[in-house]
């Protein structure tokens, strides 16, 4: 089986499973779960469904248990919605990527918050002021977490935007 077909089937399955979890599966143990990826075997008979769950470890375990008990229903619905000779057997696996991303974001926020507070020593440079303690070299303009520029640059800020070509 071609690699591109296997990827397309996995992506289609991810979309369908996410829709099923949102609208069809009514298990109260199902927490805030996001289907992050579906990896399908080359023979299209097995699929590993990676699910990220926000919440405590107990909520994560309950959600995975609910998904495993609903796997027959989900597989049957997939078989009706996706026309395939054989509907893959589903295995649900916890994906910690969202938790890790939230943790990194929290650490960055803490680091940026402590760097900008007065007296924290988080300013750029070596911390020693030259001369009489004037504003030169205090690092207040650098490292404050703001983006370069004032936001008034040409274009709409979207990647790939070429406003000059749209005028004519």
C-alpha positions as CSV (number, residue, x, y, z in Angstrom):
1,X,0.0,0.0,0.0
2,X,1.4,3.4,-0.9
3,X,2.5,5.6,2.0
4,X,0.4,8.6,0.8
5,X,-2.8,6.4,0.9
6,X,-2.0,5.2,4.4
7,X,-1.5,8.8,5.5
8,X,-4.7,10.0,3.8
9,X,-6.7,7.1,5.5
10,X,-5.2,8.0,8.8
11,X,-6.1,11.6,8.5
12,X,-9.7,10.8,7.4
13,X,-10.0,8.4,10.3
14,X,-8.7,11.1,12.7
15,X,-11.4,13.6,11.5
16,X,-14.2,11.0,11.7
17,X,-13.2,9.7,15.1
18,X,-13.0,13.3,16.4
19,X,-16.5,14.0,15.1
20,X,-17.8,10.8,16.6
21,X,-16.3,11.7,20.0
22,X,-17.8,15.1,19.9
23,X,-21.3,14.2,18.7
24,X,-22.0,10.4,19.1
25,X,-20.2,8.9,22.0
26,X,-22.1,9.8,25.2
27,X,-20.0,8.1,27.9
28,X,-19.8,10.3,31.0
29,X,-16.2,9.1,31.6
30,X,-15.2,10.8,28.4
31,X,-13.3,13.9,29.4
32,X,-11.8,16.7,27.3
33,X,-10.1,14.5,24.7
34,X,-8.5,15.5,21.4
35,X,-7.6,13.0,18.7
36,X,-4.1,14.2,17.7
37,X,-3.1,11.5,15.2
38,X,-4.1,8.2,13.8
39,X,-1.3,5.8,12.6
40,X,-2.5,3.1,10.3
41,X,-0.6,0.0,9.4
42,X,0.5,-0.6,5.8
43,X,-2.1,-3.3,5.4
44,X,-4.9,-1.0,6.8
45,X,-5.9,-3.6,9.3
46,X,-4.7,-1.8,12.5
47,X,-4.8,1.8,13.6
48,X,-3.3,3.4,16.7
49,X,-5.4,6.4,17.7
50,X,-3.4,9.0,19.7
51,X,-5.5,10.9,22.1
52,X,-4.5,13.8,24.3
53,X,-6.6,14.5,27.5
54,X,-6.5,17.6,29.5
55,X,-7.1,16.9,33.2
56,X,-5.8,14.9,36.1
57,X,-4.3,11.4,35.7
58,X,-7.5,9.9,37.0
59,X,-9.5,11.8,34.3
60,X,-7.1,10.6,31.7
61,X,-7.4,7.0,32.8
62,X,-11.2,7.2,32.8
63,X,-11.2,8.7,29.3
64,X,-9.0,6.0,27.9
65,X,-11.2,3.4,29.5
66,X,-14.3,5.0,28.0
67,X,-12.6,5.1,24.6
68,X,-11.6,1.4,24.8
69,X,-15.1,0.4,25.7
70,X,-16.5,2.4,22.9
71,X,-14.0,1.2,20.3
72,X,-16.5,-1.3,18.9
73,X,-19.1,1.4,18.3
74,X,-16.5,3.8,16.9
75,X,-15.1,1.1,14.5
76,X,-18.6,0.2,13.3
77,X,-19.4,3.9,12.6
78,X,-16.1,4.3,10.8
79,X,-17.0,1.3,8.7
80,X,-20.3,2.9,7.7
81,X,-18.8,6.3,7.0
82,X,-15.5,5.3,5.3
83,X,-15.9,2.8,2.5
84,X,-13.0,0.3,3.0
85,X,-12.8,-3.4,2.5
86,X,-11.7,-3.9,6.2
87,X,-12.2,-1.3,8.9
88,X,-9.0,-1.2,11.0
89,X,-8.9,-2.5,14.5
90,X,-8.6,0.5,16.8
91,X,-6.1,0.9,19.7
92,X,-6.3,4.0,21.8
93,X,-3.0,5.4,23.1
94,X,-2.5,8.4,25.4
95,X,-0.5,11.3,23.7
96,X,1.1,13.6,26.2
97,X,2.0,16.3,23.6
98,X,-0.8,18.8,24.7
99,X,0.2,18.4,28.4
100,X,3.8,19.0,27.5
101,X,2.9,22.0,25.4
102,X,0.8,23.5,28.2
103,X,3.7,22.9,30.6
104,X,6.2,24.6,28.3
105,X,3.8,27.5,27.8
106,X,3.4,27.9,31.6
107,X,7.2,27.8,32.1
108,X,7.7,30.5,29.4
109,X,5.0,32.7,30.9
110,X,6.6,32.4,34.3
111,X,10.0,33.1,32.9
112,X,8.7,36.2,31.0
113,X,6.9,37.4,34.0
114,X,9.9,37.2,36.3
115,X,12.2,38.8,33.6
116,X,10.0,41.9,33.4
117,X,9.4,42.5,37.1
118,X,11.4,45.4,38.7
119,X,14.4,44.4,40.8
120,X,14.4,40.8,39.5
121,X,17.7,41.2,37.6
122,X,16.1,39.9,34.5
123,X,17.3,42.7,32.2
124,X,19.6,42.1,29.4
125,X,23.3,42.8,30.0
126,X,25.6,42.0,32.9
127,X,23.6,44.0,35.4
128,X,26.1,46.7,36.0
129,X,25.2,50.2,35.0
130,X,27.9,52.4,33.6
131,X,28.3,56.0,34.8
132,X,25.7,57.7,36.9
133,X,22.9,55.1,36.6
134,X,21.2,56.8,33.6
135,X,19.0,54.8,31.2
136,X,21.9,53.9,29.0
137,X,22.6,50.2,29.0
138,X,19.8,49.1,31.4
139,X,18.4,46.6,28.8
140,X,14.8,47.9,29.2
141,X,14.3,48.1,25.4
142,X,15.5,44.5,24.8
143,X,14.1,41.3,26.1
144,X,10.8,42.6,27.2
145,X,8.9,39.9,25.3
146,X,7.4,42.2,22.7
147,X,7.7,41.6,19.0
148,X,10.1,43.6,16.9
149,X,8.6,46.8,15.4
150,X,5.4,48.6,16.3
151,X,3.0,46.5,14.4
152,X,2.5,49.2,11.7
153,X,4.5,47.4,9.1
154,X,3.1,47.0,5.6
155,X,0.8,44.1,5.1
156,X,-1.7,42.4,7.3
157,X,0.8,40.4,9.3
158,X,-0.4,37.1,7.8
159,X,2.3,34.8,6.4
160,X,2.4,34.9,2.6
161,X,0.6,38.2,2.4
162,X,1.6,40.3,-0.5
163,X,-0.5,43.4,-0.3
164,X,1.3,45.3,-3.1
165,X,0.1,42.7,-5.7
166,X,-3.5,43.0,-4.6
167,X,-3.8,46.7,-5.3
168,X,-3.9,46.5,-9.1
